[in-house]
């Protein structure tokens, strides 16, 4: 499928012009935007000022589809939208648009107030995050983490990591959390950054 496709560098200026100053509509901006930012950086181009309506973020914060029910296919199913041809760029984009229209019909003002600034969405170096956690566990020392909770809020937590484990196909970190003064589990893919305590 990509055999005759252009390299990103060949279309970077066109994409830049297309998204600069616009509000993008994306399902799961935390996944897509970092890829775009990385490609622009490789081309020596600063990522343009944009904001985004993220249907995943809107579903989690304004609606009650249930935990784990906010994927594109789950949202499409909730609104009886056809999902044939999913996981192709155009089909997924059109589904996100149709879902966004349903959101607007239900909660227009609330949805329109849910733009996110893309400057806050950055690439997470998962290898470095996992390596830092494993080192802290082996050394028995405290660290701080930047963590995105289930409401999409980013907080900084001071923790003492205990162990990494898998539950229902997801990887978690068991750690003592100073803020809660209790042991808590953190999803590894929600840890955005690890840094040493001062």
C-alpha positions in Angstrom: 0.0 0.0 0.0 2.9 2.4 0.7 5.0 1.3 -2.3 4.3 4.5 -4.3 3.5 6.7 -1.4 5.6 9.9 -0.9 8.0 10.3 2.0 6.7 12.6 4.7 9.4 15.1 3.9 7.9 15.4 0.4 4.5 16.5 1.7 5.5 18.1 5.0 5.0 21.7 3.8 1.6 20.8 2.3 0.5 19.1 5.6 1.9 22.1 7.6 -0.3 24.5 5.5 -3.3 22.2 5.9 -3.2 22.0 9.7 -1.7 25.4 10.7 -4.1 27.4 12.9 -6.8 24.8 12.4 -8.8 22.7 14.9 -8.1 19.0 14.1 -10.6 16.2 14.8 -8.9 13.0 16.0 -9.8 9.8 17.8 -7.0 9.5 20.4 -4.8 12.5 19.8 -2.3 11.3 22.3 -1.4 8.5 19.9 -1.4 10.4 16.5 -0.1 13.9 17.4 3.3 12.7 18.7 3.9 10.8 15.4 3.2 14.0 13.4 5.4 16.1 15.7 8.3 13.6 15.4 8.1 13.6 11.6 8.0 17.4 11.4 11.0 17.5 13.8 12.9 15.1 11.5 12.2 17.6 8.6 13.5 20.5 10.7 10.0 22.1 10.8 8.4 23.3 14.0 5.0 21.7 14.6 2.4 24.4 13.7 0.0 25.9 16.3 -3.1 23.8 16.3 -5.7 22.6 18.7 -7.7 19.4 18.6 -11.1 17.9 19.3 -10.3 14.4 20.5 -13.3 12.1 20.4 -11.7 9.7 22.8 -11.1 12.5 25.4 -14.6 13.9 24.9 -16.2 10.4 25.3 -14.3 9.9 28.6 -15.0 13.3 30.1 -18.5 14.1 28.9 -20.2 10.7 28.3 -20.8 7.5 30.2 -20.0 4.7 27.7 -18.2 2.8 30.4 -14.6 2.0 31.2 -12.9 0.5 28.1 -15.9 1.4 25.9 -14.4 4.5 24.2 -12.5 3.0 21.3 -13.5 4.1 17.8 -15.3 0.8 17.1 -17.1 0.9 20.5 -18.3 4.5 20.0 -19.4 3.6 16.4 -21.3 0.6 17.7 -23.0 2.8 20.4 -24.3 5.0 17.6 -25.1 2.2 15.2 -22.6 3.4 12.6 -21.2 1.0 10.0 -17.7 -0.1 10.8 -16.9 -2.0 7.6 -13.5 -0.9 6.3 -12.3 0.3 9.7 -8.6 0.8 10.3 -8.1 2.6 7.0 -7.3 6.3 7.4 -10.3 7.7 5.5 -12.9 5.3 7.1 -11.6 6.0 10.6 -11.6 9.8 9.9 -15.2 9.7 8.7 -16.2 7.6 11.7 -14.6 10.1 14.1 -16.5 12.9 12.3 -19.8 11.0 12.5 -19.2 10.4 16.2 -18.3 14.0 16.8 -21.6 15.1 15.1 -23.5 12.7 17.5 -21.6 14.3 20.5 -22.6 17.7 19.3 -26.2 16.8 18.9 -26.3 15.6 22.5 -24.1 18.1 24.3 -23.4 21.0 21.9 -22.0 23.6 24.2 -20.0 21.2 26.4 -18.4 19.5 23.3 -17.5 22.8 21.7 -15.6 23.8 24.9 -13.4 20.7 24.8 -10.6 21.6 22.5 -7.1 20.6 23.6 -3.9 22.5 22.7 -1.6 20.2 20.8 1.5 21.7 22.5 0.5 19.6 25.6 0.6 16.3 23.6 4.0 14.9 23.3 5.8 11.7 22.4 6.3 9.3 25.4 9.5 7.4 25.3 8.1 4.2 26.8 11.5 2.4 26.7 13.1 5.1 28.9 10.0 5.2 31.2 10.1 1.5 31.7 13.9 1.4 32.2 13.7 4.2 34.8 11.0 2.3 36.7 12.9 -1.0 36.7 16.0 0.8 38.0 14.1 2.5 40.8 12.5 -0.9 41.8 15.9 -2.6 41.8 17.5 0.2 43.9 14.5 0.6 46.2 14.3 4.4 45.6 11.5 6.9 45.2 10.7 8.6 41.9 8.2 11.0 40.6 6.0 10.3 37.7 3.8 12.4 35.4 0.6 10.4 35.1 -2.6 10.7 32.9 -5.5 9.4 34.9 -8.8 7.9 33.6 -10.3 11.4 33.4 -7.4 12.5 31.1 -6.0 14.8 33.8 -2.2 14.9 34.1 -0.8 14.9 37.6 2.6 14.5 39.2 2.9 11.8 41.8 5.8 10.9 44.1 5.9 7.2 44.4 8.0 4.2 45.6 7.7 1.6 42.9 7.2 -2.0 44.0 6.7 -4.2 41.0 5.4 -4.3 37.4 2.6 -6.8 36.7 0.1 -7.7 34.0 -3.7 -7.8 34.5 -6.3 -8.4 31.8 -3.7 -7.9 29.1 -2.5 -4.5 30.5 0.8 -3.7 32.2 0.6 -2.0 35.6 3.0 -0.6 38.2 2.3 -1.3 41.8 3.7 1.5 43.9 3.3 3.3 47.2 1.8 6.8 46.4 2.8 9.6 48.8 -0.2 11.7 47.7 -2.7 8.9 48.7 -0.6 7.5 51.5 -1.4 4.0 50.2 -0.4 1.5 47.6 -1.8 2.2 44.1 -1.6 0.7 40.7 -0.7 2.8 37.7 -1.2 1.7 34.1 2.3 1.8 32.5 1.0 3.3 29.2 -0.4 6.2 31.2 3.0 7.2 32.7 4.2 10.1 30.6 7.5 10.8 32.3 9.7 9.5 35.1 12.1 11.8 37.0 14.2 11.6 40.2 13.0 13.2 43.4 15.2 16.1 44.5 
